[in-house]
Amino acid sequence: MLYHIFYRLSSIFTPFNIFQYITFRAGGAILTSLLICFIAGPCIIKKLENFRIKQIVRTDGPATHLSKNGTPTMGGLLILLSVVTSTFLWARLDNRFILWLLTGTLWLGFLGFCDDYLKLKKRNSNGLSVKSKIFGQTVFAAALAAYLNFFPSNPEFATLVNVPFLKSFFINFSFLYTLFVIIVIVGSSNAVNLTDGLDGLAVGNITIVAFSLALFAYFAGHFHVANYLKIINVSGAGEISIFLFAVMGSGLGFLWYNSYPAEIFMGDTGSLFLGGVLGMVSLFVKQELVLVLLGGVFVIEALSVLIQVFYYKRTGKKVFKMSPLHHHYEMLGLCETKVTVRFWIAGVILAILSFASLKLR
């Protein structure tokens, strides 16, 4: 909004030209979302406590988690508020990618809210059924897939997916690209949701991935930089970095309250939309497989659940002491904070490898 107001006035007051620069507005977005979290955080935590919106902890998990029972949840509302407000203020609202990201944020955020609400209503850790949750995610993903089929990010590479570390090697999904889009969004949304099990674990890695993808988006949107780095140029993609910096700011702000011992949990209200928008960005900037590497922590967490369920159904035995993977390490005796920090370190290493893929092309 600020761009549309002040940049038009730059002919009258030249310093307003600064609003045309993505870097300036990205800086404004991260500071705004951070401040919203700092200012609104205590109020929202108090309101959630007053309305008895509190976490129902699994009884079959690590015993140390039982003390978390009663901690305010649905903190994703704070993240959603800060991301949407900051993006609305600093991004160009005539950019198609921004409009889709805001739509995805609200859609998946509402789906997560319904899940959290049902958990509170039933007074147990089961909210929406798995089928209902996946159906809601799939409906949105299918709508986005249809849009990308008619209006691809880059028509020349509409159904092509680049393989990281290889300059000119692409996989052509052809008519299966719609299915691929659905898998990316549903998979990323649920992967972050599964990772959100320890204080600060999910939001810390979200911040790392958001920052990294923001740089990829900025590079993709700049013709000369994209050409130099041998990545697919996507017109208008630079604006996505403003949205991701808003996510980064809200992530840091939320971590202030979510770090151990957590004063608030994000719940599905936050995790579903945060994972979903990361998948959307990877599709928009044509870095779908880079997300697998960059978000490797989320991928491994999701795989640990799939492996555990599949193997247990086949043999009646467990591969891990408990899934997702972070609980496995807790059951081995590692304290929660050590597991969280080590997973953050893994996230940083994966981000470095993702950027290394640019240079090795």
ABEGO torsion letter per residue (X at the ends): XAAAAAAAAAAABAAAAAAABAAAAAAAAAAAAAAAAAAAAAAAAAAAAAAGBBBBBBAABBAAAAAABGBBBGAAAAAAAAAAAAAAAABBAABAAAAAAAAAAAAAAAAAAAAAAAAAAAGBABBBBAAAAAAAAAAAAAAAAAAAAABBABAAAAABBBBBGBAABBBBAEAAAAAAAAAAAAAAAAAAAAABABBGAAAAAAAAAAAAAAAAAAAAABAAAAAAAGBBBBBGAAAAAAAAAAAAAAAAAAAAAABOBBABBAEAAAAAAAAAAAAAAAAAAGAAAAAAAAAAAAAAAAAAAAAAAAAAAAAGBBABABOBAAAAAAAAGBBAAAAAAAAAAAAAAAAAAAAAAAAAX
